[in-house]
Amino acid sequence: MNRDVEPVSPARSPREGAFVPPVQIYAPALDKVIRTLPNTQDIRGSAEAWLNAAGGLSPRLRLQEESRLVLRIPMHPPLPVSKAGLTFHCRELFLLIPAPGAKENPQLLAFSTGEGTYVFECTWDTLRPFWNQYSLGELTYH
C-alpha cells in the first residue's frame, strides 16, 4: 500500500458541523507532509489519552531534522486539559516522534487557545496502539 501523501476528505465536527482540518504527518528530513488522516473522534480520543497519561512538563524540546515524524492534530472544539497544575484548552497538539534508535520518548507540544504553549513527555507504551493502528512505522520519512 502506498503510504505517501494520501488525499483526505475534510471531516466535519459532529457538535458544530464545522470543517475540521485533517491530521498531518510531517517528515522534517524531507521538509514535507507525507501523509494525512481524517481528524476523527477516535484520533481526538487518542490525543486526549496521551495528554492524560503524560507526566509533568518536559524540560526539553527538540524539533529538528533528527525528529523522525511530527503529527499535527487540530482540536475542534478545543480540548480541556488539566495537567501538572495547569488548566487550559488545547487548540492544537503536535506529537514529536524521535528518530529511530534515539533513547528519547515522544513529546507532546500543546498549544492553548490563549498564549500558552506546553511541552509534555509521552511514552511509547501510551503511543503504541495508535502507532500500530495507523501503520506509522511503515512510513517513508527520509
Backbone as CSV, one residue per row, in Angstrom:
resi,resn,N_x,N_y,N_z,CA_x,CA_y,CA_z,C_x,C_y,C_z
1,MET,0.833,-1.180,0.000,0.000,0.000,0.000,0.875,1.240,0.000
2,ASN,0.625,2.180,-0.847,1.396,3.408,-0.930,1.076,4.290,0.261
3,ARG,2.096,4.640,1.055,1.899,5.446,2.256,2.375,6.874,2.064
4,ASP,2.538,7.302,0.805,2.880,8.701,0.560,1.660,9.542,0.867
5,VAL,1.713,10.790,0.562,0.605,11.683,0.885,-0.687,11.143,0.297
6,GLU,-1.677,10.977,1.161,-2.957,10.452,0.739,-3.997,11.548,0.869
7,PRO,-4.817,11.781,-0.142,-5.841,12.801,-0.012,-6.876,12.377,1.025
8,VAL,-7.380,13.357,1.744,-8.359,13.099,2.782,-9.511,14.054,2.586
9,SER,-10.720,13.535,2.642,-11.854,14.445,2.571,-11.987,15.137,3.920
10,PRO,-12.341,16.426,3.917,-12.439,17.162,5.167,-13.454,16.528,6.103
11,ALA,-13.094,16.492,7.375,-14.007,15.969,8.379,-14.893,17.104,8.887
12,ARG,-16.023,16.725,9.391,-16.937,17.693,9.992,-17.106,17.332,11.458
13,SER,-17.054,18.333,12.314,-17.261,18.114,13.732,-18.731,17.820,13.970
14,PRO,-19.043,16.695,14.611,-20.445,16.377,14.819,-21.141,17.401,15.713
15,ARG,-20.410,18.026,16.609,-21.012,19.005,17.501,-21.299,20.320,16.804
16,GLU,-20.397,20.744,15.968,-20.508,22.075,15.388,-20.876,22.069,13.916
17,GLY,-20.718,20.941,13.228,-20.958,20.906,11.802,-19.928,21.711,11.029
18,ALA,-18.834,22.063,11.677,-17.798,22.900,11.076,-16.679,22.039,10.493
19,PHE,-15.944,22.619,9.575,-14.781,21.961,8.984,-13.743,21.675,10.062
20,VAL,-13.201,20.472,10.073,-12.123,20.094,10.981,-10.925,19.733,10.117
21,PRO,-9.819,20.486,10.224,-8.640,20.176,9.406,-8.131,18.756,9.681
22,PRO,-7.544,18.102,8.682,-7.038,16.743,8.875,-5.789,16.724,9.756
23,VAL,-5.461,15.548,10.235,-4.207,15.317,10.939,-3.124,15.233,9.873
24,GLN,-2.026,15.948,10.084,-0.924,15.920,9.126,0.274,15.225,9.749
25,ILE,0.939,14.402,8.952,2.164,13.741,9.396,3.301,14.325,8.566
26,TYR,4.203,15.005,9.264,5.276,15.765,8.639,6.601,15.060,8.895
27,ALA,7.441,14.987,7.865,8.792,14.419,7.988,9.799,15.562,7.903
28,PRO,10.403,15.962,9.022,11.373,17.067,8.992,12.530,16.833,8.027
29,ALA,12.988,15.588,7.896,14.110,15.305,6.994,13.751,15.603,5.543
30,LEU,12.468,15.445,5.191,12.015,15.716,3.823,11.414,17.107,3.681
31,ASP,11.149,17.744,4.808,10.512,19.059,4.859,9.183,19.058,4.103
32,LYS,8.372,18.008,4.393,7.061,17.956,3.744,6.109,17.056,4.530
33,VAL,4.823,17.280,4.307,3.788,16.414,4.846,3.780,15.144,3.999
34,ILE,3.910,13.990,4.650,3.994,12.739,3.907,2.703,11.927,3.969
35,ARG,1.783,12.322,4.848,0.508,11.615,4.943,-0.478,12.477,5.706
36,THR,-1.746,12.311,5.405,-2.792,12.956,6.181,-3.803,11.892,6.601
37,LEU,-4.472,12.160,7.706,-5.509,11.268,8.216,-6.750,12.102,8.505
38,PRO,-7.928,11.526,8.355,-9.118,12.273,8.745,-9.079,12.523,10.252
39,ASN,-9.454,13.686,10.658,-9.405,14.068,12.072,-10.689,13.573,12.748
40,THR,-10.659,12.332,13.198,-11.842,11.668,13.740,-11.919,11.789,15.262
41,GLN,-13.063,11.429,15.808,-13.216,11.385,17.268,-12.260,10.359,17.867
42,ASP,-11.959,9.291,17.138,-11.028,8.278,17.611,-9.632,8.876,17.802
43,ILE,-9.185,9.671,16.837,-7.869,10.307,16.957,-7.884,11.325,18.085
44,ARG,-8.965,12.100,18.195,-9.088,13.049,19.301,-9.020,12.315,20.648
45,GLY,-9.690,11.160,20.726,-9.651,10.366,21.955,-8.249,9.880,22.266
46,SER,-7.510,9.474,21.226,-6.113,9.054,21.428,-5.280,10.210,21.954
47,ALA,-5.430,11.380,21.350,-4.664,12.554,21.783,-4.999,12.911,23.229
48,GLU,-6.271,12.814,23.587,-6.672,13.099,24.967,-6.032,12.092,25.926
49,ALA,-5.999,10.823,25.526,-5.376,9.793,26.360,-3.882,10.051,26.533
50,TRP,-3.200,10.494,25.473,-1.767,10.806,25.589,-1.554,11.925,26.599
51,LEU,-2.366,12.966,26.513,-2.223,14.076,27.451,-2.529,13.631,28.875
52,ASN,-3.561,12.807,29.043,-3.905,12.326,30.381,-2.797,11.466,30.974
53,ALA,-2.127,10.678,30.148,-1.079,9.775,30.623,0.279,10.469,30.769
54,ALA,0.412,11.653,30.195,1.699,12.365,30.228,2.081,12.708,31.658
55,GLY,3.378,12.715,31.893,3.879,13.148,33.195,3.797,14.656,33.275
56,GLY,4.722,15.236,33.976,4.755,16.686,34.104,5.281,17.350,32.852
57,LEU,5.497,18.640,32.975,6.056,19.397,31.865,7.458,18.894,31.558
58,SER,7.797,18.882,30.292,9.107,18.409,29.850,10.106,19.562,29.872
59,PRO,11.313,19.316,30.339,12.334,20.360,30.338,13.029,20.510,28.981
60,ARG,12.682,19.653,28.037,13.372,19.691,26.746,12.371,19.786,25.604
61,LEU,12.835,20.326,24.507,12.046,20.351,23.276,13.028,20.277,22.127
62,ARG,12.824,19.290,21.250,13.688,19.139,20.075,12.824,18.971,18.857
63,LEU,12.800,19.968,18.038,12.094,19.879,16.759,13.132,20.205,15.694
64,GLN,13.882,19.188,15.343,14.962,19.353,14.383,14.854,18.248,13.349
65,GLU,15.766,18.256,12.411,15.741,17.219,11.381,15.959,15.827,11.948
66,GLU,16.501,15.733,13.172,16.669,14.412,13.755,15.327,13.798,14.135
67,SER,14.295,14.628,14.268,12.969,14.089,14.583,12.525,13.214,13.425
68,ARG,11.963,12.089,13.758,11.510,11.168,12.720,10.237,11.690,12.073
69,LEU,9.236,11.961,12.902,7.954,12.420,12.400,7.341,13.429,13.364
70,VAL,6.497,14.285,12.833,5.727,15.228,13.636,4.275,15.104,13.189
71,LEU,3.386,14.775,14.120,1.960,14.701,13.814,1.296,15.969,14.322
72,ARG,0.556,16.634,13.479,-0.181,17.850,13.838,-1.653,17.493,13.929
73,ILE,-2.217,17.651,15.127,-3.606,17.274,15.360,-4.391,18.514,15.794
74,PRO,-5.165,19.115,14.888,-6.033,20.226,15.281,-7.159,19.711,16.188
75,MET,-7.497,20.474,17.200,-8.555,20.090,18.144,-9.756,21.014,17.974
76,HIS,-10.826,20.468,17.404,-12.053,21.237,17.216,-13.220,20.449,17.775
77,PRO,-13.856,20.881,18.830,-13.568,22.072,19.623,-12.308,21.846,20.455
78,PRO,-11.721,22.927,20.980,-10.521,22.787,21.810,-10.755,21.810,22.967
79,LEU,-9.711,21.048,23.277,-9.765,20.012,24.304,-9.407,20.587,25.671
80,PRO,-10.294,20.464,26.676,-9.943,20.927,28.020,-8.835,20.044,28.607
81,VAL,-7.811,20.664,29.185,-6.682,19.936,29.765,-6.436,20.463,31.177
82,SER,-6.265,19.532,32.108,-5.877,19.859,33.478,-4.714,18.942,33.799
83,LYS,-3.516,19.468,33.801,-2.316,18.643,33.921,-1.193,19.462,34.537
84,ALA,-0.446,18.864,35.442,0.752,19.476,36.028,0.463,20.866,36.603
85,GLY,-0.693,21.009,37.242,-1.047,22.292,37.838,-1.537,23.332,36.840
86,LEU,-1.729,22.930,35.599,-2.192,23.851,34.554,-3.622,23.497,34.159
87,THR,-4.360,24.493,33.762,-5.684,24.282,33.188,-5.774,25.166,31.955
88,PHE,-6.040,24.532,30.802,-6.137,25.286,29.556,-6.960,24.493,28.557
89,HIS,-7.264,25.107,27.426,-7.948,24.442,26.323,-6.949,24.296,25.176
90,CYS,-6.692,23.050,24.784,-5.725,22.758,23.718,-6.410,22.905,22.360
91,ARG,-5.892,23.819,21.529,-6.451,24.031,20.192,-5.715,23.228,19.132
92,GLU,-4.481,22.821,19.455,-3.667,22.063,18.508,-2.617,21.290,19.296
93,LEU,-2.399,20.027,18.890,-1.425,19.183,19.558,-0.451,18.641,18.523
94,PHE,0.823,18.764,18.807,1.863,18.186,17.959,2.472,17.022,18.723
95,LEU,2.577,15.877,18.070,3.249,14.717,18.620,4.607,14.645,17.941
96,LEU,5.675,14.768,18.715,7.041,14.777,18.189,7.665,13.403,18.427
97,ILE,7.937,12.698,17.338,8.484,11.343,17.386,9.996,11.417,17.163
98,PRO,10.796,10.901,18.100,12.251,10.932,17.909,12.701,9.977,16.803
99,ALA,13.903,10.194,16.354,14.492,9.346,15.306,14.666,7.919,15.809
100,PRO,14.646,6.959,14.900,14.857,5.567,15.304,16.190,5.427,16.034
101,GLY,16.195,4.620,17.062,17.415,4.394,17.829,17.663,5.433,18.903
102,ALA,16.932,6.527,18.876,17.094,7.550,19.910,16.560,6.994,21.221
103,LYS,17.201,7.340,22.288,16.773,6.864,23.601,15.882,7.903,24.271
104,GLU,15.047,8.528,23.459,14.137,9.551,23.965,12.709,9.090,23.767
105,ASN,11.844,9.593,24.612,10.415,9.349,24.444,9.832,10.396,23.515
106,PRO,8.685,10.103,22.931,7.971,11.126,22.161,7.568,12.274,23.089
107,GLN,7.305,13.427,22.504,6.854,14.584,23.265,5.552,15.102,22.684
108,LEU,4.784,15.768,23.537,3.536,16.403,23.142,3.710,17.905,23.281
109,LEU,3.489,18.625,22.220,3.571,20.079,22.211,2.137,20.581,22.085
110,ALA,1.611,21.142,23.177,0.211,21.564,23.226,0.111,23.084,23.136
111,PHE,-0.701,23.559,22.196,-0.946,24.993,22.032,-2.319,25.309,22.611
112,SER,-2.366,26.262,23.540,-3.641,26.616,24.159,-4.382,27.638,23.310
113,THR,-5.652,27.835,23.638,-6.443,28.848,22.948,-5.966,30.238,23.339
114,GLY,-5.244,30.346,24.449,-4.629,31.615,24.852,-3.244,31.701,24.243
115,GLU,-2.327,32.215,25.001,-0.957,32.390,24.508,-0.018,31.252,24.921
116,GLY,-0.510,30.270,25.664,0.355,29.241,26.219,0.746,28.150,25.243
117,THR,1.968,27.671,25.399,2.486,26.512,24.682,3.156,25.639,25.734
118,TYR,2.788,24.367,25.770,3.274,23.477,26.813,3.846,22.218,26.192
119,VAL,4.944,21.713,26.779,5.594,20.501,26.293,5.497,19.443,27.377
120,PHE,4.953,18.275,27.016,4.798,17.159,27.944,5.535,15.942,27.397
121,GLU,6.012,15.107,28.320,6.618,13.837,27.934,5.517,12.824,27.660
122,CYS,5.715,11.989,26.650,4.808,10.899,26.316,5.638,9.621,26.381
123,THR,5.000,8.485,26.476,5.751,7.228,26.470,5.371,6.412,25.239
124,TRP,6.283,5.550,24.821,5.998,4.670,23.687,4.863,3.718,24.022
125,ASP,4.773,3.292,25.290,3.691,2.386,25.681,2.327,3.035,25.479
126,THR,2.218,4.325,25.781,0.972,5.059,25.596,0.665,5.236,24.115
127,LEU,1.681,5.468,23.328,1.529,5.777,21.903,1.363,4.539,21.014
128,ARG,1.913,3.413,21.441,1.999,2.214,20.586,0.673,1.785,19.951
129,PRO,-0.466,1.741,20.663,-1.717,1.322,19.992,-2.074,2.222,18.800
130,PHE,-1.926,3.525,18.950,-2.195,4.459,17.853,-1.194,4.245,16.720
131,TRP,0.062,4.114,17.061,1.160,3.917,16.096,0.875,2.703,15.223
132,ASN,0.453,1.598,15.859,0.162,0.368,15.127,-1.140,0.480,14.330
133,GLN,-2.171,1.081,14.918,-3.464,1.202,14.238,-3.344,1.929,12.907
134,TYR,-2.508,2.961,12.846,-2.362,3.754,11.624,-1.097,3.402,10.828
135,SER,-0.445,2.291,11.165,0.735,1.779,10.439,1.797,2.866,10.237
136,LEU,2.075,3.614,11.272,3.016,4.730,11.139,4.461,4.247,11.023
137,GLY,4.750,3.074,11.499,6.099,2.528,11.369,6.492,2.227,9.934
138,GLU,5.506,2.137,9.043,5.765,1.826,7.637,6.028,3.048,6.773
139,LEU,5.877,4.240,7.340,6.032,5.459,6.541,7.473,5.684,6.115
140,THR,7.646,6.158,4.914,8.958,6.550,4.422,9.177,8.010,4.801
141,TYR,10.258,8.286,5.481,10.458,9.638,6.011,11.869,10.177,5.746
142,HIS,12.629,9.542,4.878,13.979,10.072,4.567,14.264,9.959,3.100
